[in-house]
Amino acid sequence: MSKILTIGEILVEIVATNRGNGFREAVPLIGPFPSGAPAIFIDQVGKLGQECAIVSRVGDDDFGWVNINRLTEDGVDVSGIEVVPQGTTGSAFVRYREDGSRAFVFNIRHSACGTIELSEKTLAMIDGCTHMHVMGTALYAPSVVQSILTAVERIKAAGGTVSFDPNLRPEILDSPGMREALQTVLAKTDLFMPSGEELFLFAEAKTEDAAVAELLGRGIRAIVVKRGDKGASYFDKDTRLDLEGFKVEEVDPTGAGDCFGATFVTFWLQGASPAEALLYANASGACAVTRAGPMEGASTRAELDTLIKTQGRA
């Protein structure tokens, strides 16, 4: 059986309860919610009953333990999370604007997870995993980048596979060393999972079909383009498959793409057809937006089956 690994930020999210622009005045807040893109991803993998693990760091504080407890409860191997006695767990304060966009205040780079490094213990964990999932958000500090690249190299050398969700804005690509790290990961990627226009950050081509063909020509086995509530598309050298999204009432979109990715990767590794993997991934993303909090909408297989059946998509 596959064991899926990810490395990167663990943090809490604290959310303003009314809409507006930023935090320059006192506003009511709810939280802390367990969060961090790699943590949301791996939590959803665990909820599906798939063996999985995460390497990260948190402070020995309530924010760290709310994450460790949630991940443990949902079946994630947390032995790779180092609890730093004098460290501070990362945080993200979030406020939704009237147009649905978000304003953030982050503490990641200077938190405990900003100094992730690999030990003999975590290297042994990596060698027990067969798949590495890389989140672009995790390429935020030199030691974290090096840890991710080391894991990618070791898992690929042992015959394992790599999936990559860039989750980036174009301006971030000019951060020192960012482009080099992204290209190194992309060169080792089996399954590439961009959202919409992110596809064009990695290809010279100007149309979607041409960009997909260009990337597949570099050795990527499959590409999944996420399209939010419009669904998603799957591509390999022989196949194109488009599936529409599910109709649900959106409460909070944070984490939907991470849950989508986790579900697709899990089904893909278990040998599901692209159509089945894409169907369940779309259902997972839809379930994620129906709950407030980035990790609160992670779903079990039974919950996904219910949504698929309810909407006549079985």
N, C-alpha and C positions, 0 to 999 in steps of 0.2 A: 504494500500500500504506500502511496506517495505521502511524504511529509512536507508541507509547505512552510517556508520561512520568509519572514520579512524583517527588515532592520530600519529603525527610524524613530521619529518623534512620538512620544506619549505625552499628552497634556490634558488639561481640563478646559472646557468651554463654558463661559459664563455669558448669558444672553440677556440683552435688554428686552423688557416686555412691551415697550412701545416703540414705534418706528420713528426714525429721525436720522440726523447726520452726525454720527460720532458721539464722543463722550466728554464734551467740554462743559457739561453741566450734569448735576446729579440725576440719575434715572433709575427706576426700579429694575432689578436684575433677578434672574433665576439661574440655578445651577448650584454646584458644579456638575457638568456632564462629562463622563469619560470621552476622550476624543484623541485626535491626531490621525491623519490619513492612514498610516500603516497600522495603527491600532484598530481603527474601524474596519479596515480590510480583514485583518486577521481574526477579529471577533466574529465577523460574518462567516468566515471559513469554519471557525470552531462551532458556530451554531448549526452548521450543516453536518456536523459529525465527522469532519475531515481532520486527520491528524495535522497539527500545525504548531508553530512556535514564533516568538518575536524576540529580537535582541534590542534592548533599549536601556535607558537609565531614568530613574525618577528620584525625587527627594524622599526622605523618610518623613513624609507629611501626609495629611489627609488626602490631598489631591493625588499623590502617588498611589495610596492604598485604595482609593475608590476605583482607579484604573486596574490595579492588580486584581482586586476582588472581582470586578466584572469579567475580566478576561479569564480568570480561573473558573468562574461560574459557567462560562460559555464554552469551556473545553480547550482553551489555549494553554500550551506549555509555556509557563512564565519563568522558567528557571534561567532564561537568558536576560531577565530584567534585573539590573543591578540597582539596589536601593542605596543611595548615597546619604550617609548620616547627616552631613551638613549641607546637602544639596537642596535645591528648590525645584519642584515639579513645574514643567512648562504650563503656560496658560494662554488662552485666547479669549479676549472680551469681544463680543460680537453685537452689532446693532444693525438691524435691517432698515434700509432707507425706504421711502414711500414707493419707489419704482421696483422694489424687490432685490436690489443689489445690497451688498453688505459692506460695512466698515469694521475693520479689525484693529485691535491692539494686541500684538503678540509678545510673548516672552518665550522664545524657543532657543535661539542661539546661545543665550547666556544662562539657560537653565540646565538642569542635570542632563537632559538628553542632547545638549549641545556638545558634550564631550564623550560621546559613545566611543569606546575602544574595545577591541577584541582581546579576550583572555584565553588561556588554555581551555577553560571550561566552555566558553562560547565557540571556540574553534572546533571542539569536539561535537558540540550541538550542530554546527554547520555541516560537519561531515556525516551526520546522521539524517540530513534532509536531502530530498531529491528534487525540490523545486524552489527557486528563489523568485519572489515578487518584489520588484523595485518600484517605489513611488518617487516621482520627481521631486515632490515636496521634501523628501528626506536628504536631498543633496545640498544641505544648507550649511555645512561646516566641514573643514578638511578631514577631521578624524572620522566623521560619519561617512563621508565619501569613500575614504580608504577602507573602512569596514565593509561597506556595501560591495566595492569592487573585489575585495578579497573573497567574500562569500560567493559572488558570481563566478569568479575564477575556479574556486574549489568545487562548487556544485557542477559546473559545466565539465570540468576535468574528470569528474566521477561519472559522467554520462547523464547528468540531470538536465533540467530545462529551466528557462528564465522567461518570465513575463515582465512587461514594462509598461506602466501607466505614467506618462510624462507629467500630467497635472501642472502645467506651467503657463506663465504669461510670457509673451515675447521679450519684455524688458528684463526679465530675470536671466535670460540667456547670456547677458553681458557681464554677469557676476564672475569674479576671478575663478578660472578653472572649471566653470559650469559647462561650457560647450564641450570641453574635452571629456569630462565625466559622462555627459549625456551620450556622446558618440561612442565611448568605450562600452557603455551599457548596451546601446543599440546594436553594436557589432556582435554581441553575445545573445541577443534577444531571439526567442522562438515565437513568442506571442506578444504582439504590440497592440496597445489599447489606448489610442488617443481619443480626445473629445473634440469633435468638429474640426475647427481650424487648426488645432494642434498638429494635425497631419502634415501641414505645410511648413512647420518649423523644422522638419527633418528631411524634406525632399526638395529638389530643385523644380520639380514639375508644378504647374499652375492649376491643374484640374485634379479632381479627386481620383478618377480612374487612372490617370497617368502617375500620380503620386503613389497610389497603391502598387501599381506595377513596378515602379522604381524601387520601392522598399522591399517588395517580395523578391525582386531581382538581386538584392543584397544578401539574401539568405534567410530572411525572416519567414517562418513557416505559415503564420496566419496573422491577420490584422482584424481587429474589431474596432469599428468607429462608433463611439457613443454619441447619441443625439438627444439626450435628455428625455423629455416626455414624448418625443417623436419616435423613440425606439432606438434601434441600433442596426448596424450592418456588419456582416462577416465576409471576409475575403481570404481565399488562399489561391494557389496557382490554377486551380480547376473550378473554383466555386465563388459565386457571389450570392449572398442571402440577405434580404432586408426584412426586418420584423418591426411592426408598429409597437408603440408602448401601450401600457395599460392606463385606463381612465380611473384616476383616484383623486381625492381631494388633497391638495398639497398643504401641509402644515409647516414643514421645514425641509428644504432641499439638501441641507448639509449632510454629507455622507452617502448620498444616493449613488454617486459614481463609484465610491469605494465598495459599497455593498454589491453593486452590479458586477464590478471586476472580480470580487471575491467569489461570487457565485459562478460566473463564467469559467474562471480558472479551475475551480473545484470540479465542475462537471466535465470540463475539457480533459483534465487529468484522469478522471474516472472513465474516460472512453465514450462519453456521450457524443451523439451526432452534433454538428454545429447548430442545427435547428433546435434541438432540445436544450443545448447549453444557452443559446441566445434567448429562448423563451423564458427559462428560469431566471436568467440574469435580468431580463426586462422586468419580470415579476418582483425580483428582489429590489431593484432600484425603485419601483413603484411603492412597495411596502415601506421602504426607508423614509419616503417623504411624508408619510401619514402620521408620524410621531415627532414631537418636539424633542430636539437633542440629537446630536450626530450619530450616536450609537444605539439610540433607543429603538430605531426601526429595523434593526437586524432581525432576520427571520429564520425560523426552522424550515425544514423541507415540507413539513405538514402545512405550515402557514402559507407557503408558496403554492402548494397543491390546491389549497382552498381558494386562493385568489384566481388561479388559472381556471379552475372549475367554475367559479362564480361568474367569471366574465366570458365563459364559453370558449376558452382557448385550448382546452385539453385535446 
